[in-house]
Amino acid sequence: TMLRTLIIGGDYNDVKELERLFQQTGRYVLLRATPDYPSGVDLERLLRAYAPEVVFLCTDRLKEALTVQSRIEKLVRGLPVVAFGWDARPEVLLELMKAGVRDFLPLPFNSQQLIQLATRLEEQISQNPFHVEATDLLFTFLPAKPGVGTTTIAVNLSICLAQQPGMRVLLLDFDLNTGMIAFMLQLGNMHSVIDALEMAERLDDELWSQLVSRIENLDVLPSGRGNIGRRIEPPQILNMLKYARRNYTVICADLSRNMEKYSIELMQESKKIFLVTTPEIAPLHLARERLLLLHNLDLADRVHLIVNRWTKRSVIGLNQIEELLELPVFAVFPNDYQEVHEAVSSGRPVSLDSELGKAFRQVAQKIAQAAGAKPSRPAEASQPKKRFLDTFSILPTKLMTKR
């Protein structure tokens, strides 16, 4: 495993030499090098988009470097920062130590320095892992059988969630066999969730903005076309979710009925699995089979039951459904074929003035309230105190104060 690395500041030739040594040692993967010292907002965006494990910070412009270091410590406490530069005078090193920098890499570089540094950084990260804020609010929508309205529910709940204060929501279409979300919302973007998966290891804000479509404050990644039987590897799912978790408050994923390997992977990453059924014998029978399978996968405790197309004339009552499935009903949506038909025909969400729209809004509020606030930083473990100089190291080389 290579260390995910950002470089901030530095002369072009110095950065190129550092990049060459990264490749030579095989211990670092360079995510991005920026010659500027980013401001607070830009730095936060940079750290969120790339989630580096170490930042190499040039100290040739010491004042700006110290400002960046201070901001990094506030944004991602404990993220290792390695200072590098030509000026290794004692007063410079003292300023860096006071700012919390633990390692200084004098120029010119050599590969042995970087190998030793990588070993120490890996040990440091394993002993004192740092925290990158990421949401755990991934919700998957699983149909008991085709045609029970799961995609309609996933789309409209996602849109209503995106209208909640402080919510940034992403909708993923992982029903690769039908890809109905793009059709329902009349999306023109030709990019798909498959494109995001193929580029999962190098996603950033610029690339992501080209992949997603936006509707009603909601970001959407449709499934695309011709993806039946498409092979998706677990690392692709995990890498894409890592990026999405850092950038969204809530992630919703619409799944197919087929329980593909990637669908199971997504459900294993989920906080809640919404199992959608209608009050009829066939879908309820299949819902029971789904629950048995999810129990065998040790996922039963995450399942929340949604009953769709409910009417007062439904032959099977809600109490009977709960008794049959041994699961409480989380939400009920009324049958409103006319409103759904008009919404799909117009490429819009269900009207919030309709009974169905009001139900979507109420359930979205229920989910948002249950989700609570943004994830907070975990309490820091108590660490033994070290002497001031014990926390700082200068990698051995000939020290130079000027070029």
Residue pairs with C-beta under 8 A, 6 or more apart in sequence:
2 26
2 27
2 28
2 29
3 27
3 28
3 29
3 53
3 54
3 118
3 121
3 122
4 29
4 31
4 50
4 51
4 52
4 53
4 54
5 22
5 28
5 29
5 30
5 31
5 52
5 53
5 54
5 55
5 56
6 30
6 31
6 32
6 33
6 34
6 46
6 47
6 50
6 52
6 54
6 55
6 56
7 15
7 18
7 19
7 30
7 32
7 33
7 34
7 55
7 56
7 58
8 33
8 34
8 36
8 37
8 38
8 55
8 56
8 57
8 58
8 65
8 68
9 34
9 35
9 36
9 37
9 57
9 58
9 59
9 60
9 61
9 64
9 65
9 68
10 18
10 33
10 35
10 56
10 58
10 60
10 84
11 58
11 60
12 35
14 58
14 84
14 107
14 109
15 33
15 35
15 58
17 108
17 109
18 56
18 84
18 109
19 30
19 33
21 109
21 110
21 111
21 114
22 28
22 29
22 30
22 114
24 111
25 111
25 114
25 115
25 118
27 114
27 115
27 118
28 54
28 114
28 118
31 50
31 52
31 202
32 46
32 50
32 204
34 46
37 61
37 64
37 65
37 67
37 68
38 46
38 68
40 71
43 68
43 71
43 72
43 75
44 71
44 75
45 205
47 72
47 75
47 76
47 79
47 132
48 132
48 133
48 246
48 247
49 203
49 204
49 205
49 243
49 246
49 247
50 204
51 132
51 242
51 243
51 246
52 79
53 79
53 80
53 121
53 125
54 79
54 80
54 81
54 82
54 121
55 72
55 79
55 80
55 81
55 82
56 81
56 82
56 84
56 105
57 65
57 68
57 69
57 81
57 82
57 83
57 84
57 101
58 65
58 83
58 84
58 85
59 65
59 83
59 84
59 85
59 87
59 92
59 96
59 104
60 85
60 86
60 87
62 87
62 92
62 95
65 83
66 95
66 96
66 99
69 81
69 83
69 96
69 99
69 100
69 101
70 99
72 79
72 81
73 79
73 99
73 100
76 130
76 131
76 132
77 130
77 131
77 377
77 380
78 128
78 129
78 130
78 131
78 380
79 130
80 102
80 103
80 121
80 124
80 125
80 130
81 100
81 101
81 102
81 103
82 101
82 103
82 104
82 105
82 117
82 121
83 96
83 101
83 103
83 104
83 105
84 104
84 105
84 106
84 107
84 109
85 92
85 104
85 106
85 107
86 106
86 107
86 400
86 401
86 402
86 403
87 401
87 402
88 104
88 106
88 394
88 399
88 400
88 401
89 401
93 104
93 392
93 394
96 104
96 392
97 388
97 389
97 391
97 392
101 392
102 124
102 391
102 392
102 393
103 117
103 120
103 121
103 392
103 393
103 394
103 395
104 392
104 393
104 394
104 395
105 113
105 114
105 117
105 395
106 394
106 395
106 397
106 398
106 399
106 400
107 400
108 397
108 400
109 397
110 397
113 395
113 396
113 397
116 395
117 395
120 393
128 381
128 383
131 377
131 378
132 246
133 246
133 374
133 375
133 377
134 242
134 245
134 246
134 375
135 245
135 248
135 249
135 250
135 251
135 374
135 375
136 245
136 271
136 375
137 249
137 250
137 251
137 271
137 371
138 241
138 245
138 250
138 251
138 252
138 253
138 266
138 269
138 270
138 271
139 250
139 251
139 252
139 253
139 270
139 271
139 272
139 273
139 274
139 367
140 252
140 253
140 255
140 263
140 266
140 267
140 270
140 272
140 273
140 274
141 150
141 151
141 153
141 154
141 252
141 253
141 254
141 255
141 274
141 276
142 150
142 255
142 257
142 263
142 267
142 273
142 274
142 275
142 276
142 290
143 150
143 255
143 256
143 257
143 276
143 277
144 257
144 275
144 276
144 277
144 278
144 283
144 284
144 286
144 287
144 290
145 257
145 277
145 282
145 283
145 286
146 257
148 276
148 277
148 278
148 283
148 308
148 309
149 276
149 278
149 308
149 309
149 333
149 340
150 254
150 255
150 276
150 308
151 175
151 180
151 181
151 184
151 254
152 184
152 308
152 340
152 344
152 350
153 274
153 276
153 306
153 308
153 333
153 360
154 171
154 181
154 252
154 253
154 254
155 171
155 181
155 184
155 185
155 254
155 349
156 349
156 350
156 357
156 360
157 252
157 360
157 363
157 364
157 367
158 169
158 171
158 218
158 250
158 252
159 215
159 216
159 217
159 218
159 349
159 360
160 352
160 360
160 361
160 363
160 364
160 365
161 167
161 169
161 250
161 252
161 364
161 367
161 368
162 168
162 169
162 216
162 217
162 218
163 216
163 217
163 361
163 364
164 364
164 365
164 368
166 249
166 374
167 249
167 250
167 368
168 219
168 247
168 248
168 249
168 250
169 217
169 218
169 219
169 248
169 249
169 250
169 251
169 252
170 212
170 218
170 219
170 220
170 221
170 244
170 247
170 248
170 250
170 251
170 252
171 181
171 218
171 219
171 220
171 221
171 252
171 253
171 254
172 193
172 221
172 244
172 251
172 252
172 253
172 254
173 179
173 180
173 181
173 182
173 192
173 193
173 220
173 221
173 222
173 223
173 253
173 254
174 193
174 223
174 253
174 254
174 255
174 256
174 262
174 263
174 266
175 181
175 223
175 254
175 255
175 256
176 194
176 223
176 224
176 227
176 228
176 230
176 256
176 260
177 227
177 228
177 256
177 258
178 223
178 256
179 222
179 223
179 224
179 225
179 227
181 187
181 220
181 222
181 223
181 254
182 189
182 222
182 223
182 224
183 344
184 343
184 344
184 347
185 213
185 215
185 220
185 347
185 348
186 347
187 213
187 215
187 220
187 222
188 213
189 211
189 212
189 213
189 222
190 224
191 210
191 211
191 212
191 221
191 224
192 211
192 221
192 222
192 223
192 224
192 225
192 227
193 221
193 222
193 223
193 224
194 223
194 224
194 227
194 230
195 211
195 224
196 203
196 208
196 211
196 221
196 240
197 232
197 236
197 237
197 240
198 236
199 207
200 235
200 236
200 237
200 239
200 240
200 243
201 239
203 239
203 240
203 243
205 247
208 243
208 247
211 221
212 219
212 220
212 221
213 219
213 220
213 221
213 222
214 220
215 349
216 349
219 248
232 260
232 261
232 262
234 261
234 262
234 265
237 262
237 265
237 266
237 269
238 265
238 269
241 251
241 269
244 251
245 251
249 371
249 374
250 367
250 371
253 266
253 270
255 263
255 266
255 267
256 263
259 290
259 293
264 297
267 273
267 294
267 297
267 299
267 302
268 297
268 299
270 302
271 302
272 302
272 303
272 304
272 367
273 294
273 299
273 302
273 303
273 304
274 303
274 304
274 305
274 306
274 330
275 287
275 290
275 291
275 294
275 303
275 304
275 305
275 306
276 306
276 308
277 283
277 284
277 286
277 287
277 305
277 306
277 307
277 308
277 321
278 307
278 308
278 309
278 310
279 307
279 309
279 310
279 314
279 315
279 316
279 317
279 318
279 321
280 316
281 316
284 316
284 321
284 324
284 325
287 305
287 325
288 324
288 325
291 300
291 303
291 325
291 326
291 327
294 300
294 302
294 303
303 327
304 330
304 331
305 321
305 322
305 325
305 327
305 328
305 329
305 330
306 329
306 330
306 331
306 332
306 333
307 318
307 321
307 329
307 331
307 332
307 333
308 333
308 335
309 333
309 334
309 335
310 318
310 332
310 333
310 334
310 335
311 334
311 335
316 324
318 329
318 332
321 329
322 328
322 329
331 359
331 363
331 366
332 359
333 356
333 359
333 360
333 363
334 355
334 356
334 359
336 350
336 354
336 355
336 356
339 350
339 351
339 354
339 356
339 357
340 350
340 356
343 349
343 350
343 351
349 357
350 356
350 357
350 360
351 357
352 358
352 360
352 361
